[in-house]
Amino acid sequence: MSELRADTITGSDGTSPVTLTKQSAAKAWINFNGTGTITARGSLNLSTLVDNGQGDYTVNFTNAFGAADYTVSGTASGNADAIRGYTGFMAADANNAPTASALRTKFGLGSTGSANGQLYDGVYNTILNHGDLA
């Protein structure tokens, strides 16, 4: 059996990093503050992040997926109001189907009494996408 050990893998041009296109690694992700002026803390394969309103965001990918059937997961926690220290939900927008180049998502509260299903601007939002790039 062979073993490959490396600290860095470089593209065939000798300078660029290797791009994962067919492996199971995440092809896009973002960690962002959704309050006030939205700010990405870190991201991969993200061209723009759009604030569509309270708890409603669109991520546009730098490199499109091969199809709109990629997987999506995400989390939302904490907000700028009095409710803090919980984890809410993240869901694809039912009225705006994902496309290969963009995803609209909504963040909000799960089951907390009168706030059930309420959208909110979370302090810590994450979105993670797996699938094959075009």
C-alpha positions, 0 to 999 in steps of 0.5 A, spaced: 500 500 500 502 507 498 502 513 502 502 520 500 504 525 505 504 532 503 504 539 507 501 543 500 498 541 494 499 545 488 496 546 481 499 543 475 501 551 474 506 550 480 503 556 484 495 556 485 492 551 490 488 545 487 481 546 486 476 541 489 471 539 483 468 532 484 470 530 491 465 530 497 469 537 500 464 543 501 464 547 495 461 553 498 460 556 505 460 562 509 460 565 516 457 572 517 454 577 522 447 578 519 445 584 524 446 591 521 451 592 515 452 584 514 459 582 514 462 575 512 467 573 517 469 568 512 467 564 506 469 560 500 466 560 493 462 566 495 461 572 490 456 577 494 452 576 500 445 580 499 440 582 505 433 582 502 430 584 509 430 581 516 433 574 516 432 573 509 439 573 505 441 571 498 448 568 497 451 568 490 457 563 488 463 565 485 463 558 481 456 555 479 454 548 481 453 543 476 446 543 478 441 546 483 441 539 486 446 541 491 445 540 499 444 546 504 445 546 511 446 552 516 445 555 523 443 561 526 444 563 533 443 569 537 440 576 535 441 583 537 435 583 541 433 581 548 433 573 545 440 570 545 443 564 546 439 559 542 440 556 535 434 557 530 433 555 523 436 556 516 431 554 510 431 555 503 426 560 501 420 556 499 418 561 494 425 562 490 428 555 488 436 554 489 439 555 482 446 553 480 449 560 482 445 563 488 441 560 494 436 565 498 435 563 505 431 565 511 433 565 518 429 565 524 426 562 531 424 555 531 419 553 537 419 559 542 412 560 544 409 567 540 416 567 536 415 561 533 417 562 526 419 569 526 425 571 522 431 575 525 438 577 523 442 573 527 449 575 530 452 568 527 449 565 521 452 559 517 451 556 510 454 550 508 453 547 501 456 540 498 455 538 491 459 538 484 461 544 481 460 546 474 
